[in-house]
Amino acid sequence: MTPEREIELIMTAAGWLRSTPKAQRPKPSIVELHERYGLRASQAILAIRYATEFDHQQGVASNDDPKS
C-alpha cells in the first residue's frame, strides 16, 4: 500500500468514526476498522486519534451525546 493510500484509508476511517455513534458500531473500534478498512492496529489507533482530535478542535465532545 502506498503512503498516500494508507493516509486516505486512515482519514476515511476517522471520518466514519466521527459520523457513526458508538451504539451503531457492533464491535470495538480497532476490530471494526480492521474489518471495514483493512487497517492494522497501529493504523486504527491513528484513525481513532484523528477522529478524537478533530472533535476536540471543533469543540465537539462526542457524537454520542445523549442530548443530541
Secondary structure, DSSP 4 states (H G I P E B T S, - for coil): --HHHHHHHHHHHHHHHHHS-GGG--S-HHHHHHHHH---HHHHHHHHHHHHHHHHHTT---TT-TT-
